[in-house]
């Protein structure tokens, strides 16, 4: 029996064209998929790669933290 040695070349960030990055960012920003779904769908290995693309190339403002509802700051307990 001959075992075949299949080597899978890991993709680096240099493999992704600007057009590909922009297409993934557009899909995530439109709500077609989450960034984690995009990673799985396109085989993107880095856990934060898509997030970096969103911050660099996306149209959303990442400079301000998200405001949570006032209920989360309430000290009252529900009845």
N, C-alpha and C positions, 0 to 999 in steps of 0.2 A: 504494500500500500504506500502510495506516495502522497504525502500531505502537501497541499499547495500553500505556499507562503504568499498570502496576499497582503501587500503593504498598502495601507490607505494613507495618501498624502494629506496631511492636515492643511486646511486652508488658512492663509494668513490674511490680515486686513488688506494687504495689497491686492488680493484677488478680486475685491469688490470694486466695480466701477462706480463713478459718481452717479450715473443714471440708475444703477441698481439701488444704491443707498437712498436716493431721492424717492424711488418707487416704494421702497419698504417704509420710509418715513411717511409718505402720503397715505399708504394703506393704514398705518397705525393711527395717524391723526384723524382720518375719516371715520375711524371706529370699526373698520372692516375686520381687524384682528388686534389682539393685545401685542405688546412687544415680545412677550414670551411665546405667544403663538407664532409670531413672525420668525423668531429664532428657530423654533422647531420645524416650521414649514420649509424654510430655506436652508436649514442645516448650518446656521451660524453658531459657531462654538462658544464664543466669548459671552459670558453672562451679562455683561454691561455694554456690549458692542452696539446694540440697537439703541440703547439709552443715550450713548454718546452721539450717535447719528441724530437722534431726535433733538438733542441740545444744540448741536452744531448747525443742522440743516433744516430743522423744523420751524414752523411758524408760530408755535406756542411760546408764551413767555415763561421761562424757567427761573427767572430771577426772584420771583416772589413766592413765599410758601403758600400753600393752600389754606384758606380759612375754613375751619370746621364749624359746624353749627353751634349756636350758643348752648344747646343742651349738654354738650360734652363738658362745659365748664361749670355747670350747675352743681351745687353741693347738696341739693335736695334729693331725697331718695323717692323712688316711685311708690305710690300708695298701693 
